[in-house]
């Protein structure tokens, strides 16, 4: 399973990185990436986040870590290693966050118990601040249940059954998949081997209408994990460019279709520019939009979309 399986695994890895780097000043990027089983790009991404962490929410004692692309330097390990002292508001924020994370779907039971033990120690040390924090709560919504099932399937190496909404085809499909990893690029996604298409596919969790963990073992083929540092969809420069203009009722297209740009229009709509290896697949989108949008370029695709709309209208009018 890829090291970047989910946000929980990344948090665990970054905590381990702090100890690892403190004991190895000037460590080589390649050596650290190999030790943690991640790509150098993933490691650099972690190093970009670590300087935002420290022992105070007010700053001033954050981790001073940087890299020249070859070696990693931590300039203030002794300062950060000093005994932790929390103000009342800091203790309250930590306790609220700890209690919220302990209810997070997909959290492994061992991690949950460890977090609860830490929370109990914080409560004992915080005194009155702990009582204040108990009156606050944070809940996680949306695709939490789907996340939990995917995370469980990855951990137990089991196959999943999905009912999944495809916006490109405007339909629900049923399929069995062997999950590979969870990751977040704006939204939370599952990368999996799809048994229906016999190929690697990416599924957005908020589009999963129904999910079940199956008894069958998951057995995805050995495939190279994609580098997503440049984004989820990375069209080729050779892919044709398509321009779609939508009104206010069609702004959802920018949410569902990866695009290069979305320019605001005076009427509250958008001019969306995207690249795709198969422009003809967007004719269905043009039919769905109806009066809410139109393809403006390339001209050939725009003409074929209008012809498809005329044929659909004629067929509808011919019905008794």
C-alpha positions as CSV (number, residue, x, y, z in Angstrom):
1,X,0.0,0.0,0.0
2,X,1.3,3.5,-0.8
3,X,2.7,5.4,2.1
4,X,0.3,8.3,1.2
5,X,-2.7,6.1,1.8
6,X,-4.6,8.7,3.7
7,X,-4.4,11.8,5.9
8,X,-4.0,9.8,9.0
9,X,-1.0,7.9,7.6
10,X,0.6,11.2,6.5
11,X,0.2,12.7,10.0
12,X,1.8,9.7,11.5
13,X,4.7,9.9,9.0
14,X,5.3,13.6,9.7
15,X,5.4,13.1,13.4
16,X,8.0,10.4,12.9
17,X,9.9,12.7,10.6
18,X,10.5,15.2,13.4
19,X,12.3,12.6,15.5
20,X,14.1,11.2,12.5
21,X,15.5,14.6,11.3
22,X,16.4,15.7,14.8
23,X,18.8,12.7,15.1
24,X,20.2,13.1,11.5
25,X,21.2,16.7,10.8
26,X,21.9,17.3,7.1
27,X,20.2,14.1,6.1
28,X,20.0,13.5,2.3
29,X,16.5,13.9,0.8
30,X,16.9,10.6,-1.2
31,X,17.9,8.7,2.0
32,X,15.0,10.1,4.0
33,X,12.4,9.4,1.2
34,X,13.7,5.8,0.9
35,X,13.5,5.3,4.7
36,X,9.9,6.4,4.8
37,X,8.9,4.6,1.6
38,X,7.7,7.8,-0.2
39,X,8.7,9.6,-3.3
40,X,11.0,12.6,-3.0
41,X,8.2,14.9,-4.2
42,X,6.0,13.6,-1.3
43,X,8.8,14.2,1.2
44,X,9.3,17.7,0.0
45,X,5.5,18.3,0.3
46,X,5.8,17.1,4.0
47,X,8.8,19.5,4.5
48,X,6.7,22.4,3.2
49,X,4.1,21.7,5.9
50,X,6.4,21.0,8.9
51,X,7.7,24.7,9.3
52,X,4.1,25.6,10.0
53,X,4.1,23.4,13.1
54,X,5.6,24.0,16.5
55,X,4.9,24.1,20.2
56,X,2.7,27.2,20.2
57,X,-0.3,28.4,18.2
58,X,1.1,31.9,18.3
59,X,4.3,31.2,16.4
60,X,7.9,32.1,17.5
61,X,8.9,28.5,18.2
62,X,7.9,26.8,15.0
63,X,10.1,24.1,13.3
64,X,12.8,25.8,11.4
65,X,13.4,23.2,8.7
66,X,14.5,23.7,5.2
67,X,16.1,21.9,2.3
68,X,18.2,22.8,-0.7
69,X,16.7,19.9,-2.7
70,X,19.6,17.5,-1.7
71,X,19.9,17.8,2.1
72,X,17.6,18.7,4.9
73,X,18.5,21.0,7.8
74,X,16.8,21.6,11.1
75,X,18.1,24.8,12.6
76,X,16.3,24.9,16.0
77,X,15.8,21.3,17.3
78,X,16.9,22.2,20.9
79,X,14.4,25.1,21.1
80,X,11.5,23.0,20.1
81,X,12.6,20.2,22.4
82,X,12.1,22.5,25.4
83,X,9.3,21.6,27.9
84,X,5.9,22.4,26.5
85,X,3.8,25.1,28.2
86,X,0.3,25.9,27.0
87,X,-1.8,28.9,27.7
88,X,-5.4,28.3,28.5
89,X,-6.7,29.0,25.0
90,X,-4.1,26.7,23.5
91,X,-5.0,23.9,25.9
92,X,-8.7,24.4,25.0
93,X,-8.0,24.3,21.3
94,X,-5.9,21.1,21.6
95,X,-8.5,19.3,23.7
96,X,-11.4,20.2,21.3
97,X,-9.3,19.1,18.3
98,X,-8.2,15.9,20.1
99,X,-11.8,14.9,21.0
100,X,-12.9,15.6,17.4
101,X,-10.2,13.6,15.8
102,X,-10.9,10.7,18.1
103,X,-14.3,10.4,16.5
104,X,-13.0,10.6,13.0
105,X,-14.2,7.7,10.7
106,X,-11.4,5.4,9.6
107,X,-9.1,6.1,12.6
108,X,-7.5,2.8,13.6
109,X,-8.5,1.7,17.1
110,X,-4.9,1.6,18.4
111,X,-4.5,5.3,17.3
112,X,-7.8,6.2,18.8
113,X,-6.9,4.7,22.2
114,X,-3.5,6.5,22.1
115,X,-5.2,9.8,21.4
116,X,-7.7,9.3,24.2
117,X,-4.8,8.6,26.6
118,X,-3.1,11.8,25.5
119,X,-6.4,13.7,25.9
120,X,-6.8,12.5,29.5
121,X,-3.3,13.7,30.3
122,X,-4.0,17.1,28.7
123,X,-7.3,17.4,30.7
124,X,-5.4,16.7,34.0
125,X,-2.8,19.3,33.2
126,X,-5.2,21.9,31.8
127,X,-7.4,22.1,34.9
128,X,-10.1,24.7,34.4
129,X,-9.4,25.0,30.7
130,X,-10.4,21.4,30.3
131,X,-13.8,22.2,31.7
132,X,-14.3,25.0,29.2
133,X,-13.3,22.8,26.3
134,X,-15.9,20.2,27.2
135,X,-18.6,22.7,26.3
136,X,-17.3,22.9,22.7
137,X,-17.5,20.2,20.0
138,X,-16.5,19.7,16.3
139,X,-18.1,17.2,14.0
140,X,-17.0,15.8,10.6
141,X,-19.6,15.5,7.9
142,X,-19.9,14.6,4.2
143,X,-18.2,11.5,3.0
144,X,-17.0,10.3,6.4
145,X,-18.7,6.9,6.2
146,X,-17.4,6.2,2.7
147,X,-13.9,7.3,3.9
148,X,-14.1,4.8,6.8
149,X,-15.1,1.9,4.5
150,X,-12.4,2.7,2.0
151,X,-9.8,3.0,4.8
152,X,-10.9,-0.3,6.3
153,X,-10.8,-2.1,2.9
154,X,-7.2,-0.8,2.3
155,X,-6.1,-1.8,5.8
156,X,-7.7,-5.3,5.6
157,X,-6.9,-5.7,1.8
158,X,-10.5,-6.3,0.8
159,X,-12.5,-5.6,-2.3
160,X,-15.2,-2.9,-2.5
161,X,-18.6,-2.8,-4.2
162,X,-19.7,0.7,-5.3
163,X,-22.6,2.5,-6.8
164,X,-20.9,5.5,-8.3
165,X,-22.1,8.7,-10.0
166,X,-20.3,9.6,-13.2
167,X,-21.0,13.3,-14.2
168,X,-19.5,12.8,-17.7
169,X,-22.2,10.2,-18.5
170,X,-24.8,11.5,-16.0
171,X,-25.5,7.9,-14.7
172,X,-24.9,5.6,-11.7
173,X,-22.8,2.5,-12.3
174,X,-22.2,-0.5,-10.1
175,X,-18.7,-1.9,-10.0
176,X,-16.2,-3.8,-7.8
177,X,-12.8,-2.3,-7.2
178,X,-9.6,-3.2,-5.4
179,X,-8.6,0.0,-3.5
180,X,-5.0,1.2,-3.7
181,X,-4.9,4.5,-1.7
182,X,-6.8,7.5,-0.5
183,X,-5.6,11.0,-1.2
184,X,-6.8,14.6,-1.2
185,X,-6.5,17.1,-4.1
186,X,-9.2,19.6,-3.3
187,X,-11.6,16.7,-2.7
188,X,-10.9,13.3,-1.2
189,X,-10.4,10.5,-3.8
190,X,-9.8,6.8,-3.9
191,X,-7.4,5.3,-6.4
192,X,-8.4,1.7,-7.2
193,X,-8.2,-1.1,-9.8
194,X,-11.6,-1.2,-11.4
195,X,-12.8,-4.8,-12.2
196,X,-15.4,-3.4,-14.6
197,X,-13.0,-1.6,-16.8
198,X,-9.9,-3.7,-15.9
199,X,-7.9,-0.5,-15.5
200,X,-6.9,2.0,-12.8
201,X,-9.6,4.5,-11.9
202,X,-10.0,7.4,-9.6
203,X,-13.2,7.8,-7.6
204,X,-14.3,11.0,-5.8
205,X,-15.7,10.0,-2.4
206,X,-18.6,12.5,-2.5
207,X,-19.9,10.8,-5.7
208,X,-20.1,7.4,-4.1
209,X,-23.9,6.7,-3.7
210,X,-23.5,3.4,-1.9
211,X,-20.5,1.3,-0.8
212,X,-19.9,-2.2,0.7
213,X,-16.8,-3.9,1.9
214,X,-16.7,-7.4,0.4
215,X,-15.3,-10.7,1.7
216,X,-13.2,-11.1,-1.4
217,X,-9.5,-10.3,-1.0
218,X,-8.2,-7.2,-2.8
219,X,-5.6,-8.0,-5.4
220,X,-4.7,-4.9,-7.5
221,X,-1.9,-5.5,-10.0
222,X,1.5,-4.0,-9.4
223,X,1.2,-0.5,-10.8
224,X,3.3,2.6,-10.4
225,X,1.8,5.1,-8.1
226,X,1.2,8.4,-9.9
227,X,2.9,11.6,-8.8
228,X,-0.1,14.0,-8.1
229,X,2.0,17.0,-7.0
230,X,1.0,18.7,-10.2
231,X,-2.7,18.0,-9.8
232,X,-5.1,15.1,-10.2
233,X,-5.7,15.6,-13.9
234,X,-2.7,16.4,-16.0
235,X,-3.8,16.8,-19.6
236,X,-1.3,16.6,-22.3
237,X,-0.3,19.8,-24.1
238,X,-1.3,18.0,-27.3
239,X,-4.9,17.5,-26.1
240,X,-7.4,19.7,-27.9
241,X,-8.6,22.8,-26.1
242,X,-12.4,23.1,-25.6
243,X,-14.1,26.4,-24.5
244,X,-17.6,26.1,-22.9
245,X,-19.7,29.2,-21.9
246,X,-22.3,28.5,-19.2
247,X,-24.9,30.7,-17.5
248,X,-25.5,30.9,-13.8
249,X,-27.3,27.6,-13.9
250,X,-24.3,25.8,-15.4
251,X,-21.6,26.9,-13.0
252,X,-21.5,23.4,-11.6
253,X,-19.5,22.4,-14.7
254,X,-16.4,24.1,-13.2
255,X,-16.9,21.9,-10.1
256,X,-17.2,18.6,-11.9
257,X,-14.8,19.0,-14.8
258,X,-11.1,19.6,-14.4
259,X,-10.2,22.8,-16.3
260,X,-7.4,25.2,-17.1
261,X,-9.4,28.4,-16.4
262,X,-12.8,29.6,-15.5
263,X,-13.4,33.3,-16.4
264,X,-16.3,35.2,-14.9
265,X,-18.9,36.5,-17.4
266,X,-21.1,39.6,-17.0
267,X,-24.3,37.6,-16.6
268,X,-22.9,35.6,-13.7
269,X,-21.8,32.7,-15.8
270,X,-18.4,31.3,-16.7
271,X,-16.2,30.8,-19.7
272,X,-14.5,27.5,-19.0
273,X,-11.4,26.3,-20.9
274,X,-10.3,22.7,-20.6
275,X,-8.3,20.1,-22.4
276,X,-9.4,16.6,-23.2
277,X,-8.1,13.8,-25.5
278,X,-11.7,13.1,-26.6
279,X,-13.6,16.3,-27.2
280,X,-16.6,14.4,-28.7
281,X,-17.3,13.1,-25.2
282,X,-18.4,16.6,-24.2
283,X,-21.4,16.6,-26.6
284,X,-23.4,14.8,-23.9
285,X,-22.5,17.7,-21.5
286,X,-23.8,20.2,-24.1
287,X,-27.1,18.3,-24.2
288,X,-27.4,18.3,-20.4
289,X,-26.7,22.0,-20.2
290,X,-29.4,23.0,-22.7
291,X,-30.1,26.7,-22.4
292,X,-27.6,26.9,-19.5
293,X,-24.5,26.6,-21.7
294,X,-22.9,26.0,-25.1
295,X,-19.6,24.8,-26.6
296,X,-18.0,27.7,-28.4
297,X,-14.7,26.1,-29.6
298,X,-13.5,24.2,-31.4
299,X,-16.0,25.1,-34.2
300,X,-16.4,21.5,-35.3
301,X,-17.3,20.3,-31.9
302,X,-19.7,23.2,-31.4
303,X,-21.5,22.3,-34.7
304,X,-21.8,18.6,-33.8
305,X,-23.2,19.5,-30.4
306,X,-25.8,21.7,-32.0
307,X,-26.7,18.9,-34.5
308,X,-27.0,16.4,-31.7
309,X,-29.4,18.8,-29.9
310,X,-31.5,19.2,-33.0
311,X,-31.7,15.4,-33.5
312,X,-32.7,14.9,-29.8
313,X,-35.4,17.6,-30.1
314,X,-36.7,16.1,-33.3
315,X,-36.9,12.7,-31.8
316,X,-38.7,14.1,-28.8
317,X,-41.2,15.9,-30.9
318,X,-41.8,12.7,-32.9
319,X,-43.0,10.9,-29.9
320,X,-46.9,10.3,-29.8
